Amino acid sequence: MTSYVVHRNGRPATADDLAPLAFAGYAHFTAAQVRGGRVRGLDLHLERLRAASLELFGRALPDEAVRAYLRAAVTAGPADASLVAIVYSAAGEFTAAGPDTGLDVLVRTSPAATGPSGPLALATVPHERVLPGFKHVGEVAKTYYLRQAVARGFDDAAFVDARGRLSEGTIWNLAFWDGEAVVWPAADVLTGTTMGVVRRQLDRRGVPQRVAAVTVADLPRLAGAVVMNSWTPGVAVRRVDGVELPEAPAFVDLLHQAYRAEPLTAP
């Protein structure tokens, strides 16, 4: 069985299907880890795709149609895989698409991933993403700032908004630990599906959580920090710029336990 599957609207994609997408940049997507043919937080992925479609295209595909496309790709590949589902329009970009323009879904699976082991050192960068609440394609700044950070001896970059608040990483959500509660940054960020899974499971466990502005100057008063995305619910951050942070293994373990408590659901 192949490690890579590429489907368009539930069927294997052809070269003719893919050729118009070679330089396309007006689309949105979600990324997930498939384990045993199932996904954690499937409802959050569907909600993300639905909301972004309504914002970018003015319409959305029914959840059941999207699930059918996901299911077809998952069934065609290994039981454990990384999955990306991209929603786009045949109208492409740089056009004023009409209300009757249809939507297509490209689903790609590839070998399963777990992310870096950490702990990570992050370099801060002044940056605010366009439409930060949506996971859209074509964000060259994320890779650019990652590579700039690595060239300076860091592992990745973290964004700081115009008010000096830490917001998110290049492809990560940030979370902090104050010794008693999980602290989520108060800033314009993409609410990750892993972040959503962890937050609701922490709620069910009665773990305190709060949303607060966090600046680099606040970091010495915190007891730990992590990054998280579809790969992992938590990789420890050991340093942000020149500020050292405790690795806080109990905090990291708490996030992983919360994530594992979320049931896996078949598309």
Number of C-alpha atoms within 10 A of each C-alpha: 7 10 15 16 23 22 23 21 20 20 15 16 16 11 7 8 12 13 10 11 13 7 10 14 15 18 21 20 21 21 21 24 23 25 18 14 19 20 20 23 21 19 14 17 20 19 14 20 23 18 16 22 22 12 13 17 20 14 17 18 17 10 14 11 13 22 15 14 21 24 17 19 27 27 12 18 20 22 15 20 24 23 26 17 24 20 26 23 18 12 14 17 14 8 7 8 15 10 9 8 14 15 16 17 22 23 29 23 27 19 16 18 16 12 14 13 10 15 17 21 24 25 23 20 19 13 18 17 17 10 13 14 15 22 21 19 13 13 13 8 13 18 14 12 21 21 16 16 20 15 11 10 12 19 20 25 28 27 24 21 17 10 10 15 21 25 25 29 24 20 19 25 25 25 24 25 21 15 13 11 14 22 22 21 21 14 20 17 21 18 18 24 26 24 26 15 23 25 20 15 19 20 12 11 11 9 15 12 17 11 14 13 15 21 15 15 10 11 19 12 11 15 16 27 28 24 26 24 22 22 18 20 27 29 25 25 24 19 21 20 14 10 14 14 19 16 20 17 12 10 23 19 14 16 26 16 15 20 24 14 16 15 13 16 15 16 21
